[in-house]
Amino acid sequence: MVKHFLSLMDWSTPDLEELLDKATFLKREHFSTGHPPVMRGKTLALVFQKPSLRTRVSFEIAIQQLGGHALYLCKDDVDMGDRESIADVVRVLGEYVHSIAARVSDHNNLLEMATWSPVPVINALTKHNHPCQAMADVLTIQEELGQLAGLKVVYLGSSNQDTARSLLFAAVKFGFQLILSSPEGFWMEAETLDMARAIAGEQVVQCVSNPTEAVQKVDVIYTDSWEGMGMWGKVSDAEATRRLHLFSPYQVNESLMAHAPKALIMHCMPANRGQEISDAAADGIQSRLLQQAQNRVHVQKAILLHLVGCAAA
């Protein structure tokens, strides 16, 4: 049976911890001796319906550093579900490549890809969740704080989107507490919250409306674009203005950080500076934005090695 990487919830905690350990080893190896070409002759297809900087480049660099090759296919190249069925696309690709990283809007399309694909499919982002980003996030936190279990991470902004869900899934698997702080109407859906609490207990996730209260005594402050995956793309100017006013108290800035002077600042990027995060916060000494971005490469190397069946030297 082909193993895929679609959500952290599909993997056991020991397996995810093994991925983190492997990513740590690969990062250390990269900066010391360099990698042996353990994925020589292996090809990764990047099937991207949406544009990307970090996700595309980090996957391409990851497999190249291991000796393999990446092939980028944008929406104009592979118009799944219109020009050609999802089943046909992935079955044909499975004859050419050893794995597929898919960046698609509809999570159901990703699930269908995994159903038909004869090779591993990796979730490179859907509207539902972003597991590769979450793994880079927990690697960053572990590097900086030495642990994951027992920590407090607060997420500020719209929590009914992919990054917030991925962080919640990470909290369930790695044992930290996630605090969500969102404006009314932008909370994570109840069924996801209930599922997390049923698995990991009531304290795994808390909802605190007031952002100043939410950041008290936390270890990490995390934010993301208020627009999410184009959430504000089809609203009136008046509605966009209303939402900016609604979200403004949730901006990560010097005033908010005064209540959490030792917390790490994290953002999966791209960052809308002046909206969800200020320049001073994004570029300050508490920021770990660039470390998160770099760690995408190393966790994705670990995922590729695990799924494709190669062994690190």
N, C-alpha and C positions, 0 to 999 in steps of 0.2 A: 504493500500500500504506500502510495506517495505521501510524504509528509510536507505540509505547507506551513507558512508563517503568516497567518491572517489576523490573529488577535492574540494578545497575551493570555486571554482566558482559555485558549485552546491548549496551552502548554502547562506542564506541572512546574511548581516552584523549583524543584531540584534541576530540571532541565533549563529553566531560565537562569538560575544561578550558575550553571555550567557555561551558558553562553556568556555571562558577564565575566567569569574567570578567563574564558578563552579570549574575549575581547581585551581584557587587561594584559594577558600574555602577548597578544598580537601587537598591541600598542607599544609595549616595552620592546618587543623584537624589532618593530619598524624603526624605532629611534636608536637601536644599538647595532645589530648585525644586518638588519634588513631581512625580508622574507625569502625563503627558498620558493621556487615557482611551483607550489603544490597544486595550483589549478591550471597548469599549462594544458592547453587544448580544450579548456572548458569555456563555454560561451553563455553569457547572460543577456536575455532580451529585455529591454526596458520599454514596456508598452505604456505610454503616457498620454492620456487624454487631456491632461492639464499641464501647463508649463511648470518648470521647476528650476531652481538653482542648486540648493543644497542636496536635495534628494537625488537628482540626476548625477551631479558631479561626484557626490560621495559614493554612489554605487559604481560608477565608471572607474574611479580611482581605486576603490576597494578591490575589485576583481583584477585590475591591472597590476596592483602591487603584489597580488598572489600569482601572477603569471598568466591570467586568463584574459578574456576579451569581452567587451560589452557592445551591444548593438542597440542603438536608440531608434525607436519607432514612435512617431507622434501621431496625433489623431488623423492627419491627412494621409499618413502611411497605412494605418490600420483603423478603419472606421467600423469598429465592432458593433454588431446589432443593426447596421444599416446596409453598408456595402457587403458585409459578410457576417455570418452568425458567429457568436462567441465560441461555440463549440468547434466550428471549423477553424477559426483563428488559432486557438490554443492547441488543437490537435496537429495542425500543420507546423506551428512553431516547435512543438514537442519533437518533431522529426529533425529539427535543425539545431536546437539549443539544449542546454542542460538545466536551465532554470529561467523563470520569468519573474520580473518585478513589475507590478502593475500599479499605476496611479490613475484611478478612475473615480468618478463622483459617486456613482451608485454602488453601495456595498454589495447589493444583490448580484450585480454584474461580476464582482470579484469572486463571490461564492460560486457562481456558475463557471467562471474560469477554472477554479480549483476542482470543480466536479469533473470537468472534461479533460483537464490537462494531464498528460502522462509524465510531466516533470514538475518539480516543486514551484509553487507560486508564492511570491512574497508580496505582502501588502505594503506598497510604497505610498499610501495614503488614500483613504476614502472619506466621505462625509461622516462615516460612523466612527472610525478610529485610525490611529497612526502608530502602530506598534514599534516600528524601527526608531521613530523619534523618542518614544517612551523608553526604549532600551538605552539610547544615548543619554537621556536625562538621568536615569538611575545610575548609569556608569559615572556620570559627572558628579552626582551627589555622593556616591560611594568614594570616589577619589578624594573629594574635598572634606567629607565629614567622617569617613572611615566606616560607615555603617548605613543601613537603610531602616532596619527594624526600630520602631519606637520614635522615629523622627516625625516632625510636623511640617507638612507642605501646604501652603495656601495658594489657591488658584483664584485670580482676580479677573473679572470680565464675564463674557458670555460662556456659561458652562454647559450649554446644550450643543456642544460641537466636538469634533474629533480629538483635539488635544486634551481637553478636560476628561473625556471618557478614557483615553489611553492612560492618563495619570491615575485615574481611579482603578483601572485594571491593574496597574503597577502596584498601587497601594494594597490591593487585595493579595497580590502574589508575593510582595516583598515585606509586608508588615509595617508600613508607615501609615500615618493618618493624613488624609486629605481633607482640607477645609475649603469649601467652595464659597465664594463671595460674588454674588451677581445681582444686577438690578431685577426688579419684578418683571416677569415675563421672559426672562432669559436663563432660567434655572435648568439644570439637567433633568431629563424626564424621570418620573417617579419609578418606572419599572427598572431602570438601570441602577438607581440608588437602592431600591429594595433588593435587587439581586446581589449587589455587593455586600450589603449588610447581612443577608441571609448566609453568605459564604464566610465572611470574615468578622462578623459582629457589628453591633450598632456603632461603635466608635471609629470604624474604618473611614467614615465620611461624615462630616458635619457641614451644615449650611448656615452661614452667618452673613446677614445682609450688610451690616455696617463694615466697610473695608478697614477702618481703623481698628475696630475690635478684632477683625479676622486675622490681622497680622501680628497680634500680640503673642510674643514668646514662640514664634515659629522659626524653623531652621531654613526654610526656602520660601521665597516669594516668586510665583510663576505667573506670567501673563502671556496673552496671545492677541492677535489682531481682533479688534471688536467686530470686524466684518466677517470673521470666520471664512467659510468657503463661499464668498460672494453674497453673504446674508443680506446686505443692504443694496444689492445691485438694482432692485426694481422697486424702490420706494420713492416717494415724492421728496422734494427738497425740504419741505416742512417736516416730514417724518424723519429724515436724516438728521436735521437740526435737533429735533426732539430727542433722538437717540444719543446724539453726542452729548447733550446736556445730561441725559440720564446716566451715561457711562462715565462722565468726567470725574466723579469722586473715586473711581476705581483705577485711575491712572497711577502707575508706579513712578513716583517722583521723590524729590528730596523731602518733601513734607511728610509723605507716607512712610518713607524709610526711616525717619526720625523715631518712629515707633518700633522699628526692628533693625537697630543699628548693626547687628551681627549676621543678619540673614543673607543668604545668597540670593542673587537676582537671576532669574532664568526666563528665557523667551525662545520659542522654537524658530522664530523668524520666518518670513520677512517681518520686520518691525516697522510700524507706522509711528515714527518718532513725532512726539507732540500730541499723539492720541493716547494709546494705551501705555506708553512709556516715554519718559523724558530723555533727552540726550545725556544729562548728568547721571541718570540711573543706568542707562544702557552702556555707558562708557566708564562708569565709576569702578572703584576697587571691589565692590561687592558683586559686580556683574560677572557672570560665567557664560555669556551668550556665545562667544567664540569657541570656548571649550566644548560646549554642547555641539556646535556645528562640526568641530573636528572629530568628536567622538562618534558621529554618524558613520564615518569611514570604518572605524575599528569594530563597532558592533555589527555592521553589515558584513564585514569579513568573517566574523564568527558565525553569523547566520548562514552565509553562503557555504562555508566549510562544513557546517553541520548538515545542511540539507542536501548538498551535492555529494557528500560522502567522502570528501578528502580529509586527510589528517594533517594538522599543523605539525611542523617539524619540532 
